[in-house]
Amino acid sequence: MIYKLKEIGWLLKISAPFVVRKMPFYAVRKGRKVGIYTTWAECEEQVKGFNQARFKKFATEDEAESFIKGVDSIAPKRSHDAVKKTDSDVAPKRKKKENTPEVGGEAPKQKSDGKTASVYTDGCCLFNGKHGACGGIGVYWGPNDDRNVSEPLPGRQTNNRAEIHAARKAIEQAKEQGLDDLVINTDSRFLIQSVTEWMSGWKKRNWMLSSGGPVKNKEDFLELDKALQGISVKWVHVPGHKGIAGNEAADKLANEGAKKKPKETTSE
């Protein structure tokens, strides 16, 4: 028995350098089963084919846990000199709530990590549902921002289609910029409910309503659903025409876009 214990101790001693090694941690924030996994194969099982899956690889388990809790990264440790500073040395910064829409003339602000941004979208259709209807889309990133969009709505001219196309345009722009997360501020409850409440059921029923009829604007939602893959989007409802700067700007862009297209006879 003594010999065996010595032998085991010797084996542990020589193998210790090989046992203690750094391994990756795969955090699944949104998938079939939320959790932390140590192999890509395990992680892939939870996210592959899952709509709007959210996952990330980390070097430490603490970072992975923070990601699952909604924090994308753990704040880096401050230098020795920075730690010495007292509260009186540095003016406190006002922390803005993530769900709060831009107000008071402020434009959507991109976070310092460069991977998250906020945008306002709006769609309109002049003479909606009537002869000569013409729609437009508006995407507002900020004042005099080259990414701002004011375009006529292609195809069938309806207000709901314009809202869908405006959101899709913003998402495609965000992905082109390499953003991981996007906050879309919109005054369309129809759009938000369609994406967050109804779309999953439509897809399960092969794009049929629970009543048995076909989903209206199916092709537009298919394009939106495709755009949503590979990016995390948070939908925030803002009241329309209430003086919210970003919403008013997006509305103006949408109306200007509608006027760029010859009027067409269509209906909702």
N, C-alpha and C positions, 0 to 999 in steps of 0.2 A: 504494500500500500504506500509506504514511504517513497519507494522508488518511482511509483506511478505519479505521485504528487510532484516529485522533483522533475520528472520528465514533462509533465503538463506545464509546470512553471517555466521550464526551459523553452518549450515550444511557444508559449505566449510571449516570452521575452524576445525571441528572434522574429516573431511574426508581427509584433506591435507596430513597427514602422509601416507595415503594409496594411494593417487594419485601419489605422487612423488616416483617413484620406478624405479629401473634399469631394462631395458629390452634389450634383444639381438637384434642385427641388422644383417640381412643376406644380404650380398653383392653379387650380380650376375655380374661378369665381362664379362662372355660369356654365353649366354643363349637365350631363345626366346625373352626376354625383359630385357635389362640391367637396373639395378636399385638397390635400397635398400629396403628390406622388413622386417617387424617386426615379422612375423610368419614363421615357417618352412613350413607350408602348402602353403603359397604364393610363397616362394622360390622354393619349390619342383615343382610347376607348370611350372616354367621357365626353370628348368634344367633336369627334369626327361626325359630320352630318347633323350636328345639333345647331339649330337656328340661333344665330348671334352668340355663339359660344365665346366666352371670355377666359383666357388663360395666359400664363406667362412663366418663363423659366427664371429661377433665382439661384444665387450662390449660397444663400443662407435660408434656414427655415423661418427665422424671424421675418425676413422680407416677404416670404411666401405667405405667412399668416396675415401680415399687414395688407397685402394685396387682396386677399379673400375678404378682409373686413372692410374693403373699400378704399384703402390707402395704397396708391400706386407704387410708392417707394418710401422707404424710411429716410427721414431727413438726415443728411450727413452730419457727423459730429463737428462741432465748432472748434476752431483752433484754440490754443492755450490763451492767447491774447484776447480772443473774443469772449471766452468764458469769464474773464475777469471783469468785463463790462457790467455795470449795474443797470437797473431799470431806468435810472435817471440819465444814463449816458445815451441811451437809444430811445427815440420816440416810439411809442407803441403803434403798431399798424392795425388798422381796422380790418377785421376779417369779414369778407363778404360771403353770405350764404350762397351755396351753389345753385339753389333753385330760384334765387331772387332775380327777376328780370331787370334788364338795364333801364334806369329811369333818370330823369333830370338831365337829359341831353347827352348822357354818356353812351359811348359806342361799345359793342361787345369787345371784351378784352381777352387776348390769348394768354394763357398761363405761362409762367416763366420756364416751365420745362419744355415748351415748344411742342408738346404732344397732345394738348387739350385746348379746345377753343369753343367759343359760344357764337352763335349766329342767329339772325332773325330771317324767317322766310314768310312769304305771303303769296297768295294767288288770287286773281280777280277775274271776273268775266262781266264785261259791260253788256247790258241787255241779256243777262243770263236766262236761258230757257226761251228766248224769243228770237224772232227773225232778226238777223244781223248781229247775233252775239259774237263777241270777240274777247278772248282771254289773254292774260299776260302773267308772267311769273317775276317775283322779286326776291333777291337774296342780298341781305345787307350784312356786311362784315364790319363796316365802320365808315366814318366820313372820308370821302375821296380815296377809298380803298379800291385798288385795281380789280379785286375779286368780286366786287359788287356786280350783280346781274340784273338786267332789265331786258327781258326777251318776250316775244309773242308766244303764245301757247300753240304748239303744233297739233294738228289733228282736230278731233271733235272739240268744240268750244263750250266748256262748262266750268263752273267755279270749282267744283270738287277736283276735277282733273288738274286744274291750275295749281291747287294746293299740293297735290301729290307730286307734280313735276317740279315745283319750287323746292320741296324738301329733298327730292332725289338729286337735283342739281347741286345743292349745298353739300350733300353727303359725298358725291363724286368729287367735288372740289377738295373736300377735307382729305379724302383718301389720296388724291394727287399730291397733296402737301405732306403726306406721311403722318397725318394725325392718327392717334390711337383712340381718342375719345372726342365726341362732339356733343354739344348741348344745342338742341334746336328749339328756339322760342317761336311759337306760332299761335295765332288766335283761332285756329281751326280745331275744334273739339272732334269733328268728324275724322280728321287726319290722325290725331292722337289715338282715339279709340280704335280706329281701323287697325293701326299698327300694334298697339299694346294689348288690345282685348279680343279683337275679332279675327285677325289674320291667321293666327295659329289654327283656329277652328275651320276656317275656309280651306286651308291647305290640307287638313286631315280629310275633309269632305270633297277633295278634288275641286276646290274653288266653287263650291255650291253653298248657298245660304242654308241655315238650319230649317227654313221653311220649304226648301227644295228647289228654289229658283237659282239661276246663275248669279254670281257676284258681279255687280256692275263695276265697270272700270277694271276688269280683271287684268288686262294686259298692262295697265299702268301700275297696278299693285305688284305684278310679277317683276317689273323693272325696278320698282322700289325695293322689293325683297332682295333682289340680286345685289343692289347697291349696298344694302345693309350688311352683307357678308364681309367679315374682316375688320369691322369697326364697331365700337360701342357707342350707341347713340342714346342720349337722355332727352326725353320729350318734355317740354315745359309749356304749359298753356298760359298765355297772357291775354288780357282783355283787349279787344280791338277798339280802335278809335277812342282811347282813353288818355291820350297824351304821352304814351310810352315812346320815347324817342326812337328806339330800334324798330318797333312795330310800325310806327308812322312812316319811317324811312323805307321799310320793306314794302309797305302798301303803296307808297308813291312810285317805287321802282316797278311794281307789278302793273299799276295803271298806265305808266308810261310805256311798258312793254306791250300792253293790249292795243295801244294806239298805233303801234308800228305795223300791225297786220291788217289787211283788208277784211272787212266784216264778212262773216259767213253765216248762213242759216243753219243753226243747229239747235238741239234741245238737250236738256238735262236727262 
